[in-house]
Amino acid sequence: MILPKVRDPRLVTIRRGGTLTDSDHQFLALWAASCAEHVLHLFESARPEDPRPRQAIEHARAWVRGEVKMTEARTAGGHAMGAARDLRGAARYAAYAAGQAAVVAHVAAHDLGAAAYAIEAARAAAQDGEAESAGQLECRWQRDELPEAIRELVLDDQQLRNDICWSVFDC
């Protein structure tokens, strides 16, 4: 479970009673898509014929551009997570990262799901004894990719939700 029991109003859009602007919601979706895409090769090397995780990432970006509705992005995210169902390890986590990225259109707080699963994918793909350093490297890469507009929000949210995100944000 990557979502807290009590939703942070900073990650709820203004029209739903929170304080998140549409532009910041879009930045979160784009960042989540980048996190997922960074490890997508780990899925595609295991299942090159399955386009669902890549399509989910594309739907996240298309939602930001206004080309697809939230429900379409959310559906694509569900399909990507379905692609993970019978997999294990890095490929599974990479598919989950893609699915989480797409559902940011529905619930902004899924951004950390995409990031956390991407870190788990990097850890699972690492050589023996290198998982922790691979995860930290991925975490630092993600932080370098954060747009300035959402940097403080994401870093604070990582600190708040690190425990429910398998402590992957200790980097």
C-alpha positions, 0 to 999 in steps of 0.5 A: 500500500503506497497511499496513506490512510489520510490523504494529504490535501497538498496532493488533492486538486483544488476542485476536490477540496485540496490545494494541488494546482492543475499544473503541479498535478501535471508536473507530478504525472510527468515526473512519475512517467519519467521514473517509470520510463527509466526502468521500463527496459527491465520489463521490456527485456522480459516481455518485449511483445507486451506494450501495456506498460509503455502504453501506460506511460504514454497515456500519462503524458497524453493526459498532461497534454489533454489528449486523453481523459483521466479515465483512459489514463487510469485504465491504461495504468490498470492494464500495465499493472495487469502485465505484472501479474505473473512476473517476479522481480525487476520486470514486475516492479517496472510494470507496476511503476508504469501503472502507477505513473498512469494513475497519477491522472486519477490520484496525484499521490500515486506519483510516489508509487511510480517512483518507489516501484522504479527503485524496487525494479532497480534493486531487483535488477542489481547484482548480488550485494548491489541492491541497496546502492542500485536503489539509492542511485535510482532514488538520486536520479529521480530527485535530479529529475524533479521539476523545481515547482514540485520538488519541495512537495515530493521530497516532503511527501517522500519523507512522510510516506517512506515507511509505507513505501518500503523505505526506498526514499532513504537516499 
